[in-house]
């Protein structure tokens, strides 16, 4: 699944809104969902209001508690992955702890079916070689 750059930054609020709507459609209160997910009610509230970005594990627990159909699970999980891979500032990483972020990334990597790597130095090197090659030959 490919995401457009315009979607970046909106995925967190979209995820929060979607999770809240799913809970309401299931007819559950925040307290009831929290009990099913073994979370605090305040955490569920912070997730649904977009004040806390849920980890992939949190999203999986919520979807399981809501008995979401597989196609919805795939869509919401993709949105959660995008929200969790967006840029995070250093202050937030230090506050939460780098080990927490590493655990989230480990979970993301384990559940991924495709991995893509971007090596900036390699692209730049190829570009420089192509540029020098075309100017030297002409």
C-alpha positions as CSV (number, residue, x, y, z in Angstrom):
1,X,0.0,0.0,0.0
2,X,1.4,3.4,-1.0
3,X,0.5,6.7,0.7
4,X,0.6,10.1,-0.7
5,X,2.6,12.8,1.0
6,X,-0.5,14.9,1.6
7,X,-1.7,12.1,3.9
8,X,1.3,12.4,6.2
9,X,0.5,14.3,9.3
10,X,-3.3,13.6,9.0
11,X,-3.0,9.9,9.7
12,X,-2.8,10.3,13.5
13,X,-6.1,12.3,13.7
14,X,-7.8,10.1,11.2
15,X,-6.8,7.0,13.2
16,X,-8.1,8.5,16.4
17,X,-11.4,9.5,14.8
18,X,-11.8,6.1,13.1
19,X,-11.2,4.2,16.4
20,X,-13.7,6.3,18.2
21,X,-16.3,5.8,15.5
22,X,-15.7,2.0,15.5
23,X,-16.2,1.9,19.3
24,X,-19.4,3.9,19.1
25,X,-20.8,1.7,16.2
26,X,-20.0,-1.4,18.4
27,X,-22.1,0.2,21.2
28,X,-19.3,0.2,23.7
29,X,-18.4,2.9,26.2
30,X,-14.8,3.9,26.7
31,X,-14.8,2.1,30.1
32,X,-16.1,-1.1,28.5
33,X,-13.6,-1.0,25.6
34,X,-10.7,-0.3,28.1
35,X,-11.7,-3.4,30.2
36,X,-11.8,-5.6,27.1
37,X,-8.3,-4.3,26.0
38,X,-6.8,-4.4,29.5
39,X,-6.1,-0.6,29.2
40,X,-7.1,2.3,31.4
41,X,-10.1,4.3,30.4
42,X,-8.0,7.4,30.3
43,X,-5.6,5.8,27.7
44,X,-8.5,4.9,25.5
45,X,-9.8,8.5,25.8
46,X,-6.4,9.9,24.9
47,X,-6.1,7.6,21.9
48,X,-9.6,8.5,20.7
49,X,-9.0,12.3,21.1
50,X,-5.7,12.1,19.3
51,X,-3.6,13.2,22.3
52,X,-1.8,9.8,22.4
53,X,-0.7,7.9,19.3
54,X,-1.5,4.2,19.9
55,X,1.2,1.6,19.2
56,X,0.4,-1.1,16.7
57,X,-0.2,-3.5,19.6
58,X,-2.7,-1.1,21.1
59,X,-4.6,-0.8,17.8
60,X,-4.6,-4.6,17.4
61,X,-6.0,-5.0,20.9
62,X,-8.7,-2.5,20.2
63,X,-9.7,-4.0,16.9
64,X,-9.8,-7.5,18.5
65,X,-12.0,-6.2,21.3
66,X,-14.4,-4.6,18.7
67,X,-14.5,-7.9,16.7
68,X,-13.6,-5.9,13.6
69,X,-13.8,-7.8,10.2
70,X,-10.5,-8.7,8.6
71,X,-10.7,-6.1,5.8
72,X,-11.3,-3.4,8.3
73,X,-8.4,-4.7,10.4
74,X,-6.1,-4.5,7.4
75,X,-7.2,-0.9,6.6
76,X,-6.9,0.4,10.2
77,X,-3.6,-1.4,10.7
78,X,-2.2,0.3,7.5
79,X,-3.3,3.6,8.9
80,X,-1.7,2.9,12.3
81,X,1.6,1.9,10.6
82,X,1.6,5.1,8.7
83,X,0.8,7.1,11.8
84,X,3.6,5.3,13.7
85,X,6.3,5.8,11.1
86,X,5.8,9.5,10.7
87,X,8.6,11.8,11.9
88,X,9.0,12.1,15.6
89,X,11.0,14.8,17.3
90,X,13.9,14.0,19.5
91,X,12.3,15.4,22.6
92,X,9.4,13.0,22.3
93,X,11.6,10.0,21.7
94,X,13.7,10.9,24.8
95,X,10.6,11.4,26.9
96,X,9.1,8.0,25.9
97,X,12.4,6.3,25.9
98,X,14.3,4.9,22.9
99,X,13.7,1.3,24.0
100,X,9.9,1.9,23.7
101,X,10.3,3.1,20.1
102,X,12.6,0.2,19.3
103,X,10.0,-2.2,20.6
104,X,7.4,-0.5,18.4
105,X,9.6,-0.8,15.4
106,X,10.4,-4.4,16.1
107,X,6.6,-5.1,16.2
108,X,6.2,-3.2,12.9
109,X,9.0,-5.1,11.2
110,X,7.7,-8.5,12.4
111,X,4.2,-7.8,11.0
112,X,5.5,-6.4,7.7
113,X,5.4,-8.4,4.5
114,X,7.6,-6.1,2.4
115,X,10.6,-4.0,3.5
116,X,12.0,-1.2,1.4
117,X,15.2,0.7,2.2
118,X,16.2,4.1,0.9
119,X,20.0,4.7,0.8
120,X,20.5,8.4,0.1
121,X,24.2,8.0,-0.3
122,X,23.8,5.4,-3.0
123,X,21.3,7.5,-5.0
124,X,23.5,10.5,-4.7
125,X,26.5,8.5,-5.9
126,X,24.7,7.2,-8.9
127,X,23.4,10.6,-9.7
128,X,26.9,12.1,-9.5
129,X,28.3,9.4,-11.7
130,X,25.6,9.8,-14.3
131,X,26.1,13.6,-14.3
132,X,29.9,13.4,-14.6
133,X,29.6,10.7,-17.3
134,X,27.3,12.8,-19.5
135,X,29.4,16.0,-19.1
136,X,32.7,14.2,-19.7
137,X,31.4,12.5,-22.9
138,X,30.0,15.7,-24.5
